[in-house]
């Protein structure tokens, strides 16, 4: 059996005619939540990296406050997330929480 684009196209067309997949609309609120969470993770990483080089006490305190705010916002998103969406990304959520806990511990040293 040779593999060509024409054969592939015919097989895909036949498959599409035989199998009708369930079409579910993408929920924009789920996309918004995931996007917001990703942005918070990036912000947390940037804040943690910035903390390493801060020497001025005021800026250190502000970075610590910002980190706590970010952690709270991530937790709020995770708590509010639907069981289905949080179920899919459970491993990632757990690793994010671990990183956050370690970061908070390190910043207290």
VOZA-32129 format. One record per residue: x, y, z of N, C-alpha, C in turn; residue in one letter. Coordinates in steps of 0.02 Angstrom, whole numbers, padded with zeros to 5 digits, always signed. Example, Ala and Ser with C-alpha at 12.3 -4.5 7.8 and 13.67 -1.06 7.14 Angstrom:
// VOZA-32129
+00660-00284+00390+00615-00225+00390+00660-00165+00390A/+00642-00112+00354+00684-00053+00357+00645+00002+00394S/
// end
This chain:
// VOZA-32129
+00043-00059+00000+00000+00000+00000+00045+00062+00000X/+00036+00104-00048+00078+00164-00052+00044+00221-00014X/+00086+00266+00010+00059+00322+00049+00066+00385+00007X/+00009+00413-00010+00010+00475-00048-00042+00522-00019X/-00037+00585-00036-00085+00635-00012-00155+00618-00037X/-00160+00592-00098-00226+00576-00127-00259+00519-00088X/-00220+00469-00071-00247+00413-00033-00266+00436+00037X/-00223+00477+00068-00237+00504+00135-00301+00545+00134X/-00309+00586+00083-00368+00629+00079-00431+00586+00071X/-00427+00534+00031-00484+00490+00021-00502+00454+00086X/-00452+00431+00122-00465+00396+00185-00495+00444+00237X/-00469+00504+00240-00496+00553+00288-00568+00572+00270X/-00582+00579+00206-00650+00595+00185-00698+00537+00202X/-00675+00476+00191-00716+00418+00207-00728+00414+00282X/-00675+00424+00321-00681+00423+00394-00730+00477+00418X/-00724+00537+00390-00768+00592+00408-00841+00578+00392X/-00852+00541+00337-00921+00524+00318-00951+00471+00364X/-00909+00426+00389-00933+00371+00431-00939+00390+00505X/-00893+00431+00528-00891+00449+00599-00909+00523+00606X/-00958+00536+00645-00977+00606+00656-00957+00624+00728X/-00901+00659+00734-00879+00677+00802-00925+00728+00834X/-00930+00723+00899-00972+00770+00936-00937+00838+00934X/-00973+00889+00914-00944+00956+00910-00967+00994+00971X/-00918+01015+01010-00933+01054+01070-00902+01123+01061X/-00939+01175+01075-00910+01241+01070-00858+01252+01125X/-00807+01289+01108-00756+01306+01157-00784+01361+01201X/-00780+01350+01265-00806+01400+01312-00755+01455+01321X/-00775+01515+01306-00728+01570+01309-00707+01585+01381X/-00750+01572+01430-00731+01585+01499-00675+01538+01521X/-00677+01475+01497-00623+01428+01513-00558+01451+01482X/-00561+01475+01420-00501+01500+01387-00474+01562+01423X/-00519+01606+01444-00498+01666+01480-00465+01648+01545X/-00494+01599+01581-00466+01578+01645-00397+01548+01636X/-00389+01505+01586-00324+01475+01574-00272+01527+01554X/-00293+01575+01513-00248+01629+01493-00227+01671+01552X/-00275+01687+01595-00259+01727+01655-00212+01689+01700X/-00223+01624+01707-00180+01583+01751-00109+01581+01723X/-00104+01571+01657-00037+01570+01626-00001+01636+01637X/-00037+01691+01630-00007+01757+01640+00017+01765+01712X/-00022+01740+01759-00002+01744+01830+00060+01702+01843X/+00064+01643+01812+00123+01601+01821+00185+01637+01794X/+00178+01669+01736+00235+01707+01708+00254+01765+01754X/+00203+01798+01781+00216+01854+01826+00250+01830+01890X/+00229+01772+01915+00260+01744+01975+00334+01728+01961X/+00347+01699+01904+00417+01682+01886+00459+01745+01880X/+00431+01797+01849+00468+01860+01842+00481+01891+01910X/+00432+01889+01954+00440+01917+02021+00492+01879+02061X/+00491+01813+02056+00541+01772+02090+00611+01787+02065X/+00618+01795+01999+00683+01811+01971+00706+01881+01992X/+00659+01927+01993+00675+01996+02014+00697+01998+02087X/+00665+01958+02129+00681+01956+02200+00754+01939+02213X/+00782+01898+02171+00851+01875+02180+00901+01932+02178X/+00885+01985+02141+00933+02039+02132+00916+02102+02171X/+00862+02101+02208+00842+02161+02245+00885+02170+02308X/+00904+02232+02320+00943+02248+02380+00909+02300+02423X/+00865+02339+02395+00830+02392+02432+00772+02362+02470X/+00769+02372+02537+00717+02342+02578+00646+02356+02554X/+00632+02418+02532+00565+02435+02508+00546+02392+02448X/+00591+02384+02401+00577+02344+02341+00570+02270+02358X/+00610+02247+02407+00603+02178+02429+00534+02165+02458X/+00510+02212+02500+00443+02205+02530+00389+02207+02476X/+00396+02252+02429+00346+02257+02375+00345+02193+02333X/+00403+02165+02319+00406+02103+02280+00374+02046+02319X/+00386+02044+02384+00356+01992+02426+00279+02000+02428X/+00256+02061+02434+00184+02074+02433+00153+02053+02366X/+00188+02070+02312+00163+02052+02246+00160+01976+02238X/+00211+01942+02263+00213+01869+02258+00154+01839+02296X/+00140+01864+02355+00083+01839+02393+00017+01852+02357X/+00012+01910+02325-00048+01927+02287-00056+01879+02228X/-00002+01865+02192-00005+01820+02135-00026+01750+02158X/+00005+01726+02213-00012+01660+02239-00086+01656+02257X/-00112+01708+02288-00183+01709+02306-00227+01708+02244X/-00207+01745+02193-00247+01748+02131-00246+01681+02095X/-00189+01647+02094-00185+01580+02063-00230+01532+02102X/-00227+01535+02168-00268+01491+02209-00342+01504+02197X/-00360+01567+02189-00430+01585+02175-00453+01556+02109X/-00411+01561+02058-00428+01532+01993-00434+01456+01998X/-00387+01424+02034-00389+01352+02041-00452+01329+02079X/-00471+01367+02129-00531+01350+02168-00594+01359+02127X/-00595+01410+02086-00654+01426+02046-00660+01384+01983X/-00605+01351+01964-00605+01312+01902-00653+01254+01907X/-00681+01236+01850-00727+01179+01847-00688+01116+01862X/-00720+01066+01893-00685+01003+01906-00655+00972+01843X/-00690+00977+01787-00665+00947+01724-00600+00979+01702X/-00597+01046+01703-00537+01080+01678-00480+01073+01728X/-00493+01074+01793-00439+01067+01841-00416+00994+01843X/-00461+00948+01827-00444+00877+01825-00391+00864+01771X/-00399+00896+01713-00353+00886+01658-00283+00912+01674X/-00279+00966+01711-00213+00996+01723-00191+00987+01795X/-00214+00933+01828-00200+00922+01898-00125+00920+01912X/-00087+00885+01870-00015+00881+01880+00018+00949+01877X/-00003+00989+01830+00026+01056+01823+00008+01100+01882X/-00054+01096+01904-00076+01136+01962-00035+01117+02022X/-00026+01052+02034+00013+01029+02092+00085+01054+02088X/+00116+01051+02029+00185+01074+02023+00189+01149+02032X/+00138+01186+02009+00137+01258+02019+00132+01275+02093X/+00090+01238+02129+00083+01250+02201+00148+01235+02237X/+00182+01182+02216+00246+01165+02247+00297+01220+02236X/+00301+01245+02174+00348+01299+02159+00332+01361+02201X/+00268+01376+02208+00246+01434+02247+00266+01426+02320X/+00255+01366+02348+00272+01354+02418+00347+01361+02429X/+00386+01333+02383+00459+01338+02389+00481+01410+02384X/+00452+01447+02336+00470+01517+02327+00454+01558+02389X/+00397+01546+02418+00379+01583+02479+00426+01566+02536X/+00445+01502+02542+00491+01481+02593+00559+01514+02584X/+00583+01516+02522+00648+01546+02508+00648+01621+02521X/+00593+01653+02506+00592+01726+02515+00589+01745+02589X/+00569+01698+02631+00567+01712+02703+00636+01704+02735X/+00683+01672+02701+00750+01661+02729+00790+01723+02734X/
// end
